[in-house]
Every structure is written in structure tokens, then in C-alpha cells.
Amino acid sequence: MSTPEDSFSTPPTPPSRPPWDGLPEQFARAYMNDRRSERRWRIFFRLAWLLLAVALVYAVFSARVRGAAPNGPHTALIEVRGEIAAGAEASAENLLPGLKSAFEDASAQAIVLRINSPGGSPVQAGIINDEIRRLKSLHKKKVYAVVEETCASGAYYIAVAADEIYADKASVVGSIGVLMDSFGATGLMEKLGVERRLLTAGENKGIGDPFSPLLPRQRAYIQTTLDQIHRQFIAVVKQGRGARLKETPETFSGLFWNGEQALSLGLIDHYGSLDYVAREVVKAEAVIDYTPKENVAERLAKRFGASVGASIGSGAVKAFQALGGIR
């Protein structure tokens, strides 16, 4: 017979589970979650590469953007803006395709170079000048240069390929010269007690190094090179301007002039703007821009490529330096 105490007795404790019980299920769940995450990232990267590939294909095969499509007689415009340098907007690589298209378009009555540039590379300017003269001879079309704020140095090198040069009275024109700029800090290094350790193979390999003295014979060599390029520049200006150029002792000294002075010196022909030249000189008031411009896809592709290249290059350089490489 049970007693009241028996009815309130504690139930028996179930046997404890071993610590490894359930581990297979936990492992399986973690494994499946990991696989799902891996699959999601794999899909993401595949989509990203697919989008990049589409952008690259679009950049390669799509036509470069123009201000408007040619439609009847018009004046073809080529913009020469900013520094003239390889890889810049005003580079031979960028401008020559637009020039070629403008000359080959039968509806383009003439080509206008609208210039606003302080100059830059004599190599790039020379290539553009040569190509303008070649295309003029081939297609028998007139070329006019219209100066906005500045047409100096390498920009003027390009402008003299035109049949006529127009500018504003206050435009800056000229600077027919060549320069090579650097600095010297040898005295400062001595005062600070810093020794420059420059190792070269070839006695002139370090010529122009700002922390090493510039020897008289090296200075003379550099000056000879600059003088030769200057003579090339002068020859191009004389060829382009011909008898219109009123040469003075200062003409090729590197000075620049305002439009009014440039007109009296024969560096330009007339005052005028793009609209004036198109309307009154070319007699084709409609202006169509042939300057090649990057589309959005091209810009994205270049930036992505530059970013990836910089990352890879940086990693490679660091690895090479770690192995004792020479920079």
C-alpha cells in the first residue's frame, strides 16, 4: 500500500547524453550552410564578370559618341583641350580618329580646331600637326584654328597646321619655346648630412637626378637637345605661317602675347569665334563635334583595368622587392 510520501517522489533522472551526441547533425547543417554561402558568392562573381564582359564588348563595338549625327552640309569641330600628352584628352591617339572622320565625311565643308590648351608634348603635337597636313593634302579641305583662352607652346604647334588662325583680342597665343624643368637639392642634402647613393650602369644614366650635381658637360648636352627641338618647332611655325609671320627677335624666345599683339605679329590671322567662322567663313552654320569622347562603358572598363593592374603590379613589385629585386 502506497503512502502519501510515495506519490510526491522525484521521477527517475534520464540517462545523460554523451557530449558527441548530435554532432553529425550539427556538422551537416554547418556544411550545408557553408556550401550555400559558397554557391551564392560564386553566382555573384560570375554575374559581376558577365556584366564586366558585356561592358567591355559594348565599349569596343559601340560607336564613339558625337554631339550629333551628320545631316547635310556642316562645319566639323575638333576640340583640343587641356594638356597635350600621351593618354590625355588632347593626345594624338584620341584626336586622330576624329580628324580622319571629319575629313572623310563629304558633308563636312571644313574642319575647325577649337583650341584651349597651354601646350604639352612636342611629340604628340608633332604627330597631330603632320596628320592634319596630310589629310588636308589628301581631301582638299580647309582647316581653321579658333583659339579660346590659350593656345601656347605645343597647342600653337598644332594650330599652325591650319589654313587660318582666329582668336579673341584677349586670348593668349605663342610661347614658341622648349623647356625641361627639374630642381637641385645637393646643397640641402649636404647640410642635412644625407648622402645620395645612386648606382648606375652608364656614366650618364643618372643625368638630371635632382639629388646629384649636374655636370657642365651634361648641362651642355641637355641644352643642345632642347635647342634642336626648338629649331624643329621654329621650322614648323615658319612652314605653317609663311609670309604672314612678322618675325622679330622675340618671336621664338618663348614669350606669349594677347590676341591683339599676336595679330600684329602675324601669329594669328583674324579675330573670331567658332560660331563666326562656321557662319561667315565656312558658310555652314551647323556645327557637328567629331571629337572622340569615351562612353560610360569605356570609362568604367579603363578604371576597372587600371585598378586591377595597379593591384597586381603592386603585389608583383612587393614580391620582387622581398626577393631582393632592383627597382
RAFEN-V191280 format. One record per residue. RES is the residue in one small letter. OMEGA is omega in whole degrees, 0 to 359 (NA if undefined). D_CENTER is the distance of its C-alpha to the mean C-alpha in whole Angstrom. Layout:
res & omega & d_center
RES & OMEGA & D_CENTER
RES & OMEGA & D_CENTER
This chain:
res & omega & d_center
m & 184 & 103
s & 179 & 100
t & 178 & 100
p & 180 & 98
e & 181 & 96
d & 183 & 95
s & 179 & 93
f & 181 & 91
s & 181 & 90
t & 180 & 86
p & 182 & 85
p & 180 & 84
t & 179 & 81
p & 181 & 79
p & 181 & 77
s & 180 & 74
r & 178 & 71
p & 185 & 70
p & 182 & 66
w & 181 & 65
d & 180 & 66
g & 180 & 63
l & 179 & 60
p & 179 & 60
e & 179 & 59
q & 179 & 57
f & 181 & 55
a & 179 & 55
r & 180 & 53
a & 180 & 51
y & 181 & 50
m & 177 & 49
n & 179 & 47
d & 179 & 45
r & 178 & 45
r & 179 & 44
s & 179 & 41
e & 181 & 40
r & 179 & 40
r & 179 & 38
w & 179 & 35
r & 178 & 35
i & 180 & 35
f & 182 & 32
f & 177 & 30
r & 177 & 31
l & 180 & 30
a & 179 & 27
w & 178 & 26
l & 179 & 27
l & 178 & 25
l & 179 & 22
a & 178 & 23
v & 180 & 24
a & 179 & 20
l & 178 & 19
v & 179 & 21
y & 181 & 21
a & 183 & 17
v & 189 & 18
f & 180 & 21
s & 179 & 20
a & 177 & 20
r & 189 & 17
v & 172 & 18
r & 179 & 19
g & 179 & 21
a & 179 & 24
a & 180 & 26
p & 180 & 27
n & 181 & 31
g & 181 & 33
p & 182 & 32
h & 174 & 29
t & 181 & 27
a & 183 & 23
l & 170 & 20
i & 180 & 17
e & 173 & 15
v & 187 & 13
r & 175 & 11
g & 182 & 10
e & 176 & 9
i & 185 & 9
a & 176 & 7
a & 180 & 6
g & 180 & 3
a & 178 & 3
e & 179 & 5
a & 177 & 8
s & 178 & 8
a & 181 & 11
e & 183 & 10
n & 188 & 9
l & 186 & 12
l & 177 & 15
p & 178 & 16
g & 177 & 16
l & 181 & 18
k & 179 & 20
s & 181 & 21
a & 180 & 22
f & 184 & 24
e & 181 & 26
d & 183 & 27
a & 181 & 30
s & 179 & 30
a & 184 & 28
q & 179 & 30
a & 180 & 27
i & 176 & 24
v & 173 & 22
l & 176 & 19
r & 191 & 19
i & 170 & 17
n & 188 & 16
s & 176 & 14
p & 181 & 15
g & 182 & 14
g & 187 & 12
s & 175 & 12
p & 179 & 16
v & 180 & 15
q & 179 & 12
a & 179 & 14
g & 179 & 17
i & 181 & 16
i & 179 & 16
n & 180 & 19
d & 183 & 21
e & 177 & 20
i & 181 & 21
r & 178 & 24
r & 181 & 25
l & 176 & 24
k & 181 & 27
s & 184 & 29
l & 188 & 29
h & 177 & 29
k & 177 & 31
k & 179 & 29
k & 176 & 28
v & 179 & 25
y & 174 & 25
a & 177 & 22
v & 183 & 23
v & 172 & 22
e & 182 & 21
e & 190 & 21
t & 171 & 19
c & 188 & 19
a & 173 & 19
s & 183 & 19
g & 177 & 16
a & 177 & 16
y & 174 & 20
y & 178 & 19
i & 186 & 18
a & 184 & 21
v & 173 & 23
a & 181 & 23
a & 177 & 24
d & 177 & 28
e & 179 & 28
i & 178 & 26
y & 179 & 27
a & 173 & 26
d & 180 & 28
k & 183 & 30
a & 178 & 28
s & 177 & 25
v & 186 & 24
v & 172 & 24
g & 185 & 24
s & 181 & 23
i & 182 & 24
g & 182 & 23
v & 178 & 21
l & 172 & 21
m & 185 & 21
d & 177 & 21
s & 176 & 22
f & 179 & 25
g & 182 & 29
a & 184 & 31
t & 179 & 33
g & 179 & 36
l & 179 & 35
m & 180 & 35
e & 180 & 38
k & 180 & 40
l & 182 & 38
g & 181 & 40
v & 179 & 37
e & 177 & 37
r & 179 & 33
r & 181 & 34
l & 180 & 31
l & 181 & 32
t & 169 & 31
a & 189 & 32
g & 190 & 32
e & 181 & 34
n & 183 & 30
k & 181 & 28
g & 182 & 27
i & 181 & 27
g & 178 & 25
d & 186 & 26
p & 182 & 26
f & 177 & 29
s & 180 & 31
p & 176 & 33
l & 183 & 32
l & 181 & 34
p & 181 & 36
r & 177 & 35
q & 177 & 31
r & 180 & 31
a & 180 & 32
y & 179 & 30
i & 180 & 27
q & 178 & 28
t & 179 & 30
t & 179 & 26
l & 180 & 25
d & 180 & 28
q & 178 & 27
i & 178 & 23
h & 178 & 25
r & 177 & 28
q & 179 & 25
f & 181 & 23
i & 180 & 27
a & 179 & 28
v & 179 & 25
v & 180 & 26
k & 178 & 30
q & 183 & 29
g & 185 & 27
r & 177 & 30
g & 184 & 33
a & 180 & 36
r & 183 & 35
l & 177 & 33
k & 189 & 36
e & 174 & 35
t & 178 & 36
p & 182 & 36
e & 188 & 33
t & 184 & 31
f & 183 & 29
s & 184 & 29
g & 177 & 26
l & 174 & 27
f & 185 & 26
w & 172 & 28
n & 185 & 28
g & 181 & 29
e & 178 & 33
q & 181 & 33
a & 178 & 30
l & 180 & 32
s & 180 & 35
l & 180 & 33
g & 177 & 32
l & 173 & 29
i & 183 & 29
d & 186 & 31
h & 167 & 32
y & 177 & 31
g & 179 & 29
s & 177 & 27
l & 181 & 25
d & 180 & 28
y & 182 & 31
v & 180 & 29
a & 186 & 29
r & 190 & 33
e & 185 & 34
v & 181 & 33
v & 184 & 31
k & 174 & 34
a & 190 & 32
e & 178 & 31
a & 182 & 29
v & 179 & 26
i & 183 & 23
d & 177 & 20
y & 181 & 18
t & 179 & 14
p & 178 & 13
k & 178 & 12
e & 172 & 11
n & 185 & 15
v & 182 & 16
a & 180 & 16
e & 180 & 13
r & 180 & 11
l & 181 & 14
a & 181 & 14
k & 180 & 11
r & 179 & 12
f & 180 & 15
g & 179 & 14
a & 180 & 12
s & 180 & 15
v & 180 & 18
g & 180 & 16
a & 180 & 16
s & 180 & 20
i & 181 & 21
g & 180 & 20
s & 179 & 21
g & 180 & 24
a & 180 & 25
v & 180 & 24
k & 179 & 27
a & 181 & 29
f & 178 & 29
q & 179 & 29
a & 178 & 32
l & 178 & 34
g & 182 & 33
g & 180 & 30
i & 179 & 29
r & NA & 25
